[in-house]
Amino acid sequence: MKKNFVFWLTVSATVLMMAGCKQMPVLNIASAPVVSPKQASLQDVERSIMRAGAQLGWQLVPRGPGQIEGTLALRTHKAVVDITYDTKAYNIKYKDSSNLNYDGSNIHSNYNGWIQNLDKGIRTQLSLL
């Protein structure tokens, strides 16, 4: 009876661990349109991206005209993205990560949520221009 209990306890723990580490294809945002109430300048788009990221805990560093590198570090997890933009569209592309089980095409599902939140934040900031 005790062996049966240990077996089911082990199976349950394994299932819970696997569910918590679900992997998904990496989400990249490609050619998201810049939509704002006024004609946005390149500086307007950059400021919108910087504000959105800062509100969500991203560390954003401009790397040149139309390019920002973003890093999000939560607990032991780290995600790095390249954000490119102009006055018409922006892109958020995976660059690097640690402790997110990236295997070349799939990554921990939390990463995609962080990218979706960043995208939504950028759209919100652009709508406030």
Z-matrix of the N, CA and C atoms (Angstrom, degrees):
N
C 1 1.450
C 2 1.531 1 110.55
N 3 1.337 2 116.88 1 -42.14
C 4 1.459 3 121.45 2 -179.76
C 5 1.525 4 110.67 3 -64.78
N 6 1.342 5 117.88 4 -38.80
C 7 1.461 6 121.24 5 178.35
C 8 1.523 7 110.37 6 -63.73
N 9 1.304 8 117.09 7 -38.72
C 10 1.458 9 122.01 8 178.72
C 11 1.536 10 110.18 9 -62.60
N 12 1.325 11 116.06 10 -43.38
C 13 1.461 12 120.87 11 178.92
C 14 1.523 13 110.52 12 -62.21
N 15 1.319 14 117.37 13 -46.31
C 16 1.462 15 122.21 14 -179.76
C 17 1.531 16 110.08 15 -62.07
N 18 1.325 17 116.22 16 -42.07
C 19 1.466 18 120.49 17 178.83
C 20 1.529 19 110.33 18 -58.71
N 21 1.326 20 117.89 19 -50.49
C 22 1.461 21 121.24 20 -177.17
C 23 1.523 22 111.74 21 -69.63
N 24 1.302 23 117.05 22 -31.45
C 25 1.453 24 120.09 23 175.84
C 26 1.530 25 110.31 24 -65.82
N 27 1.315 26 116.38 25 -42.18
C 28 1.464 27 121.55 26 178.29
C 29 1.530 28 110.88 27 -64.92
N 30 1.320 29 116.82 28 -44.91
C 31 1.463 30 121.11 29 178.39
C 32 1.534 31 110.30 30 -61.02
N 33 1.310 32 117.50 31 -44.76
C 34 1.469 33 121.51 32 -179.57
C 35 1.526 34 111.27 33 -62.64
N 36 1.325 35 116.74 34 -43.79
C 37 1.461 36 120.67 35 179.63
C 38 1.524 37 110.78 36 -63.29
N 39 1.322 38 117.14 37 -40.89
C 40 1.461 39 121.37 38 179.59
C 41 1.521 40 110.92 39 -64.09
N 42 1.312 41 117.27 40 -44.04
C 43 1.465 42 121.83 41 179.64
C 44 1.526 43 110.08 42 -62.77
N 45 1.320 44 117.66 43 -43.22
C 46 1.460 45 120.65 44 179.38
C 47 1.523 46 111.69 45 -64.53
N 48 1.313 47 117.50 46 -40.40
C 49 1.457 48 120.63 47 178.51
C 50 1.522 49 110.81 48 -65.14
N 51 1.305 50 116.61 49 -41.19
C 52 1.464 51 120.05 50 -179.64
C 53 1.520 52 110.76 51 -67.33
N 54 1.318 53 117.35 52 -37.73
C 55 1.464 54 121.04 53 179.23
C 56 1.522 55 110.24 54 -66.11
N 57 1.316 56 117.84 55 -36.60
C 58 1.452 57 122.05 56 -179.87
C 59 1.511 58 112.58 57 -73.60
N 60 1.301 59 118.68 58 -16.80
C 61 1.463 60 122.43 59 -177.49
C 62 1.515 61 111.52 60 -112.69
N 63 1.309 62 117.27 61 30.60
C 64 1.453 63 121.43 62 -177.24
C 65 1.524 64 110.25 63 -59.42
N 66 1.307 65 115.59 64 134.34
C 67 1.451 66 120.93 65 179.04
C 68 1.522 67 110.04 66 -107.94
N 69 1.315 68 114.25 67 149.04
C 70 1.455 69 122.46 68 -179.46
C 71 1.528 70 108.29 69 -136.57
N 72 1.337 71 117.12 70 160.16
C 73 1.470 72 118.50 71 172.84
C 74 1.536 73 109.72 72 -59.59
N 75 1.314 74 116.82 73 143.20
C 76 1.462 75 121.83 74 -179.04
C 77 1.529 76 109.66 75 -62.58
N 78 1.322 77 115.50 76 131.53
C 79 1.462 78 121.37 77 177.68
C 80 1.522 79 109.33 78 -91.49
N 81 1.311 80 116.14 79 120.67
C 82 1.462 81 122.72 80 170.46
C 83 1.527 82 106.84 81 -115.01
N 84 1.314 83 116.05 82 141.65
C 85 1.462 84 121.18 83 176.70
C 86 1.525 85 106.70 84 -98.57
N 87 1.322 86 116.68 85 120.35
C 88 1.469 87 121.21 86 -176.31
C 89 1.523 88 110.50 87 -118.94
N 90 1.302 89 115.70 88 126.71
C 91 1.469 90 123.36 89 174.58
C 92 1.521 91 113.35 90 53.53
N 93 1.340 92 116.16 91 44.79
C 94 1.466 93 119.81 92 174.62
C 95 1.524 94 107.57 93 -70.40
N 96 1.312 95 118.42 94 126.28
C 97 1.467 96 119.82 95 -175.15
C 98 1.529 97 112.14 96 -68.52
N 99 1.323 98 115.15 97 143.16
C 100 1.462 99 121.69 98 172.91
C 101 1.529 100 106.03 99 -83.42
N 102 1.330 101 115.95 100 109.04
C 103 1.465 102 121.76 101 -179.07
C 104 1.523 103 107.22 102 -117.38
N 105 1.331 104 115.01 103 118.83
C 106 1.459 105 119.84 104 179.26
C 107 1.522 106 108.91 105 -147.57
N 108 1.335 107 116.52 106 160.73
C 109 1.463 108 119.73 107 -178.32
C 110 1.536 109 113.25 108 -66.52
N 111 1.325 110 116.45 109 -20.51
C 112 1.472 111 119.85 110 178.12
C 113 1.526 112 108.13 111 -126.95
N 114 1.321 113 115.87 112 167.60
C 115 1.463 114 120.24 113 176.06
C 116 1.530 115 107.76 114 -66.66
N 117 1.332 116 117.09 115 115.05
C 118 1.461 117 121.90 116 -176.76
C 119 1.522 118 111.02 117 -81.42
N 120 1.332 119 115.71 118 134.41
C 121 1.458 120 120.78 119 173.49
C 122 1.527 121 108.40 120 -84.70
N 123 1.310 122 117.19 121 168.94
C 124 1.464 123 121.05 122 176.78
C 125 1.527 124 110.09 123 -59.40
N 126 1.313 125 117.09 124 -38.53
C 127 1.463 126 121.36 125 178.61
C 128 1.529 127 110.85 126 -67.02
N 129 1.330 128 117.99 127 -38.20
C 130 1.470 129 121.38 128 176.62
C 131 1.529 130 110.61 129 -60.29
N 132 1.322 131 116.03 130 -44.95
C 133 1.467 132 120.23 131 -179.21
C 134 1.529 133 109.75 132 -64.34
N 135 1.333 134 116.42 133 -44.36
C 136 1.470 135 119.47 134 179.00
C 137 1.527 136 111.21 135 -60.19
N 138 1.315 137 117.32 136 -46.85
C 139 1.472 138 120.41 137 179.98
C 140 1.523 139 111.08 138 -61.96
N 141 1.327 140 117.87 139 -38.64
C 142 1.469 141 121.22 140 178.59
C 143 1.523 142 110.95 141 -63.40
N 144 1.316 143 116.86 142 -43.11
C 145 1.461 144 121.53 143 178.66
C 146 1.527 145 109.93 144 -64.97
N 147 1.321 146 117.06 145 -45.02
C 148 1.462 147 121.45 146 -178.92
C 149 1.533 148 111.23 147 -62.85
N 150 1.328 149 117.48 148 -43.14
C 151 1.475 150 120.92 149 178.96
C 152 1.524 151 111.11 150 -64.84
N 153 1.325 152 115.85 151 -45.56
C 154 1.466 153 119.81 152 -179.04
C 155 1.521 154 110.80 153 -60.19
N 156 1.316 155 116.35 154 -47.13
C 157 1.460 156 120.50 155 -179.60
C 158 1.512 157 112.59 156 -63.33
N 159 1.331 158 116.51 157 -44.25
C 160 1.467 159 120.59 158 -179.12
C 161 1.527 160 111.01 159 -61.00
N 162 1.327 161 117.31 160 -39.68
C 163 1.466 162 120.75 161 179.83
C 164 1.523 163 112.42 162 -65.01
N 165 1.333 164 116.41 163 -23.81
C 166 1.465 165 121.25 164 -178.37
C 167 1.528 166 113.15 165 -101.50
N 168 1.330 167 117.32 166 4.07
C 169 1.452 168 120.43 167 177.50
C 170 1.521 169 115.45 168 90.45
N 171 1.317 170 117.79 169 7.26
C 172 1.461 171 121.38 170 177.23
C 173 1.522 172 109.40 171 -77.42
N 174 1.309 173 116.82 172 142.77
C 175 1.457 174 122.87 173 170.70
C 176 1.531 175 105.62 174 -96.43
N 177 1.319 176 116.74 175 115.34
C 178 1.459 177 121.08 176 -174.91
C 179 1.528 178 110.01 177 -114.83
N 180 1.328 179 114.89 178 132.01
C 181 1.461 180 121.36 179 -178.65
C 182 1.528 181 108.94 180 -128.28
N 183 1.346 182 117.33 181 117.73
C 184 1.465 183 119.02 182 174.96
C 185 1.534 184 109.76 183 -61.97
N 186 1.323 185 116.04 184 135.36
C 187 1.471 186 121.79 185 -179.33
C 188 1.519 187 112.01 186 -115.01
N 189 1.313 188 116.98 187 8.28
C 190 1.456 189 122.06 188 -179.16
C 191 1.510 190 108.61 189 144.12
N 192 1.329 191 117.22 190 173.28
C 193 1.461 192 119.33 191 178.84
C 194 1.535 193 110.71 192 -57.63
N 195 1.319 194 115.32 193 125.11
C 196 1.450 195 119.67 194 177.05
C 197 1.515 196 115.39 195 76.50
N 198 1.332 197 118.16 196 15.85
C 199 1.463 198 119.57 197 -179.74
C 200 1.529 199 111.27 198 -144.84
N 201 1.336 200 114.68 199 131.99
C 202 1.463 201 122.98 200 178.11
C 203 1.519 202 107.67 201 -133.40
N 204 1.333 203 116.38 202 140.25
C 205 1.460 204 120.75 203 171.79
C 206 1.521 205 107.42 204 -104.27
N 207 1.323 206 116.18 205 130.04
C 208 1.455 207 121.36 206 -179.28
C 209 1.517 208 111.39 207 -116.44
N 210 1.335 209 115.75 208 137.93
C 211 1.459 210 121.46 209 177.89
C 212 1.522 211 108.81 210 -129.17
N 213 1.319 212 115.63 211 130.92
C 214 1.462 213 121.67 212 175.01
C 215 1.521 214 107.46 213 -120.75
N 216 1.328 215 116.34 214 121.04
C 217 1.460 216 121.60 215 178.88
C 218 1.527 217 108.00 216 -118.14
N 219 1.331 218 115.57 217 115.91
C 220 1.453 219 121.91 218 178.59
C 221 1.526 220 108.69 219 -127.33
N 222 1.316 221 115.93 220 121.37
C 223 1.468 222 121.74 221 -176.34
C 224 1.526 223 108.88 222 52.08
N 225 1.312 224 117.90 223 -117.54
C 226 1.472 225 120.75 224 -179.55
C 227 1.523 226 111.55 225 -99.75
N 228 1.334 227 117.52 226 5.82
C 229 1.461 228 122.03 227 -177.02
C 230 1.520 229 110.74 228 -99.28
N 231 1.324 230 115.26 229 146.23
C 232 1.470 231 120.16 230 178.09
C 233 1.519 232 109.19 231 -143.66
N 234 1.320 233 115.41 232 133.52
C 235 1.463 234 121.89 233 176.70
C 236 1.524 235 108.30 234 -126.73
N 237 1.329 236 115.92 235 138.47
C 238 1.457 237 121.84 236 177.92
C 239 1.527 238 107.93 237 -126.49
N 240 1.332 239 115.66 238 132.38
C 241 1.465 240 120.82 239 -179.95
C 242 1.522 241 110.23 240 -130.32
N 243 1.321 242 115.21 241 154.65
C 244 1.463 243 122.61 242 169.64
C 245 1.517 244 106.98 243 -102.72
N 246 1.311 245 116.24 244 128.85
C 247 1.461 246 121.48 245 176.70
C 248 1.526 247 106.72 246 -115.33
N 249 1.311 248 116.24 247 118.47
C 250 1.458 249 121.43 248 175.23
C 251 1.527 250 107.93 249 -112.95
N 252 1.326 251 115.61 250 149.04
C 253 1.463 252 118.69 251 -174.67
C 254 1.525 253 110.45 252 -159.27
N 255 1.320 254 113.49 253 158.75
C 256 1.455 255 122.03 254 168.28
C 257 1.524 256 105.90 255 -143.04
N 258 1.307 257 118.28 256 -162.46
C 259 1.466 258 119.72 257 -176.70
C 260 1.530 259 112.72 258 -80.34
N 261 1.320 260 116.89 259 -6.84
C 262 1.470 261 120.81 260 -178.10
C 263 1.524 262 113.99 261 -107.07
N 264 1.353 263 117.57 262 -31.92
C 265 1.470 264 120.33 263 -173.86
C 266 1.529 265 110.58 264 -157.89
N 267 1.333 266 114.61 265 165.23
C 268 1.460 267 120.26 266 173.87
C 269 1.527 268 109.24 267 -138.28
N 270 1.327 269 114.40 268 159.08
C 271 1.468 270 122.09 269 -179.46
C 272 1.524 271 108.55 270 -132.41
N 273 1.318 272 116.80 271 143.30
C 274 1.462 273 122.38 272 173.32
C 275 1.518 274 105.62 273 -123.48
N 276 1.319 275 116.79 274 116.84
C 277 1.458 276 120.95 275 -174.82
C 278 1.526 277 111.05 276 -125.59
N 279 1.329 278 115.86 277 135.01
C 280 1.460 279 122.15 278 176.10
C 281 1.520 280 110.27 279 -55.43
N 282 1.339 281 116.59 280 136.07
C 283 1.462 282 120.96 281 176.28
C 284 1.524 283 111.06 282 -120.31
N 285 1.349 284 117.28 283 -46.97
C 286 1.460 285 120.82 284 -175.76
C 287 1.518 286 108.93 285 -163.82
N 288 1.329 287 115.93 286 164.72
C 289 1.460 288 120.41 287 175.83
C 290 1.519 289 109.64 288 -162.26
N 291 1.324 290 114.73 289 164.48
C 292 1.458 291 120.23 290 170.81
C 293 1.518 292 108.24 291 -140.34
N 294 1.317 293 115.00 292 143.06
C 295 1.469 294 123.85 293 -178.90
C 296 1.531 295 113.42 294 59.19
N 297 1.326 296 116.81 295 31.25
C 298 1.460 297 121.31 296 175.67
C 299 1.527 298 111.81 297 -120.81
N 300 1.321 299 116.29 298 14.03
C 301 1.470 300 122.38 299 175.38
C 302 1.519 301 113.91 300 55.56
N 303 1.321 302 117.70 301 36.11
C 304 1.460 303 120.99 302 178.15
C 305 1.525 304 109.26 303 -68.74
N 306 1.340 305 116.41 304 129.71
C 307 1.466 306 120.73 305 -177.03
C 308 1.536 307 112.90 306 -118.67
N 309 1.301 308 116.85 307 15.58
C 310 1.456 309 120.48 308 -178.92
C 311 1.516 310 112.60 309 107.49
N 312 1.322 311 117.48 310 -23.77
C 313 1.462 312 120.61 311 176.11
C 314 1.526 313 112.82 312 -146.07
N 315 1.320 314 117.31 313 -24.51
C 316 1.467 315 121.97 314 179.98
C 317 1.513 316 110.15 315 -114.17
N 318 1.338 317 115.18 316 154.71
C 319 1.458 318 121.50 317 -177.44
C 320 1.524 319 108.79 318 -150.28
N 321 1.317 320 116.50 319 162.46
C 322 1.469 321 121.93 320 176.93
C 323 1.528 322 108.72 321 -51.69
N 324 1.306 323 117.14 322 137.11
C 325 1.467 324 121.15 323 -174.31
C 326 1.527 325 112.95 324 -62.12
N 327 1.325 326 119.48 325 -24.64
C 328 1.469 327 120.13 326 178.01
C 329 1.524 328 111.52 327 -60.70
N 330 1.324 329 117.83 328 -33.23
C 331 1.466 330 121.27 329 -179.90
C 332 1.527 331 110.21 330 -55.72
N 333 1.326 332 116.59 331 -47.62
C 334 1.462 333 119.90 332 -178.22
C 335 1.524 334 111.51 333 -61.59
N 336 1.324 335 117.05 334 -36.65
C 337 1.463 336 120.33 335 176.23
C 338 1.518 337 111.49 336 -63.45
N 339 1.331 338 116.89 337 -40.73
C 340 1.467 339 120.25 338 178.02
C 341 1.520 340 110.95 339 -62.85
N 342 1.335 341 116.61 340 -40.13
C 343 1.472 342 120.70 341 179.72
C 344 1.526 343 110.26 342 -68.48
N 345 1.329 344 117.25 343 -41.45
C 346 1.465 345 120.13 344 177.63
C 347 1.528 346 110.62 345 -61.79
N 348 1.336 347 117.07 346 -40.94
C 349 1.466 348 120.43 347 178.25
C 350 1.524 349 111.32 348 -64.88
N 351 1.323 350 116.97 349 -40.72
C 352 1.466 351 120.43 350 178.53
C 353 1.529 352 110.06 351 -64.31
N 354 1.305 353 117.38 352 -44.60
C 355 1.465 354 121.84 353 178.08
C 356 1.528 355 110.31 354 -59.38
N 357 1.311 356 116.99 355 -47.04
C 358 1.469 357 121.03 356 179.47
C 359 1.529 358 110.58 357 -62.87
N 360 1.329 359 117.38 358 -40.49
C 361 1.464 360 120.83 359 177.93
C 362 1.516 361 112.31 360 -63.16
N 363 1.320 362 116.97 361 -41.33
C 364 1.460 363 120.94 362 177.96
C 365 1.532 364 110.14 363 -63.14
N 366 1.321 365 116.42 364 -45.93
C 367 1.470 366 119.98 365 179.08
C 368 1.525 367 110.78 366 -60.24
N 369 1.332 368 116.75 367 -40.79
C 370 1.466 369 120.68 368 178.20
C 371 1.519 370 111.31 369 -62.69
N 372 1.327 371 117.27 370 -46.64
C 373 1.455 372 120.87 371 179.99
C 374 1.536 373 111.56 372 -63.66
N 375 1.313 374 116.92 373 -39.12
C 376 1.463 375 119.90 374 177.39
C 377 1.530 376 111.16 375 -63.94
N 378 1.318 377 117.07 376 -36.74
C 379 1.460 378 120.59 377 -179.22
C 380 1.537 379 112.35 378 -68.82
N 381 1.339 380 116.84 379 -16.60
C 382 1.452 381 121.24 380 -179.46
C 383 1.535 382 113.71 381 -91.10
N 384 1.325 383 117.01 382 -1.26
C 385 1.470 384 120.06 383 -178.52
C 386 1.523 385 111.08 384 -65.72
